[in-house]
Amino acid sequence: MAKFKNEAELAKAAAKLLVADGWDCYFEVCRDGYGNIADIVAVRGPYTAIIETKMSLSMTLMAQCHDWVRQGAANFVVAAVPAKTRNPRRPFEPSVSKGRAFALRVAEDYGFGVWQVPFEEPRWGHKNMRDMGMTNFHRFKKSSSIKIFLKEEMKTQAMPGTSAGGYVTPFTLTCDRVRSMLRESGGEAVVSDVIRKIEHHYAGNKSARGSLVSLAKSDLIPGIGIKGSGRETKFFLKEE
């Protein structure tokens, strides 16, 4: 039976099966801009699932999943690992090994499921959500849901396990909007005008100005420079 070479391949296979089953997938989702990062968040109708993809069913992975359960962030929390089975014709059946069987029982006790992802897509598809480890349903408050942090940009960013790009946070979205505004303004614009016109994640325009100007002066915002002073302080696009 063929095997996944790395976590990126595993995540891609999991996402493909989820999409085929009607789920929208978001990658590398940061819950609040500063906390844990979910490898995949899948949404289908009223249901939300967090899928953590790793090459082995380790204690670290199980602790990570349990933490999502404890936070009440989604209806389902799933640890997705490569299928480990002695029968390649039935890749969704749990391995008969004692270690894997015990891990499955522990996962069940702690409120999350285990999805043994097949290397090759089964011809018959999925029987139901249980095939993907969605065995423990959780109700959660809207304020604690990871769903409220989802952005369209998260559907197209790099897969978990790759080194391409970072993950989308409220800060990176703000920086993207600043760069977009500067491109529309011919490459530079007065800071106060930019802040007033864009949507940002700061509490107010004053705090946004102070923080972004300070970061730009320290060369911590990719592609954005700062010049001038006082009311004439401007952002400008750096040459790539």
Buried (B, 14 or more C-beta within 10 A) or exposed (E): BEEBEEBBBBBBBBBEBBEEBEBBBBBBBBBEEEEBBBBBBBBBEEBBBBBBBBBEBEEEBBEBBBBBBEBBBBBBBBBBBBBBBEEEEEBBEBBEEEEBEEBBEBBEEBBBBBBBBBBEEBEEEBEEBEBBBBBBEBEBEEEEBBBEBBBEBBEEBBBBBBEEEEBBBBBBBBBBBBBEBBEEBEEBBBBBEBBEEBEBEBEEEEEBBEBBBEBBEEEEBEBBBBEEEEEEBBBBBBEE
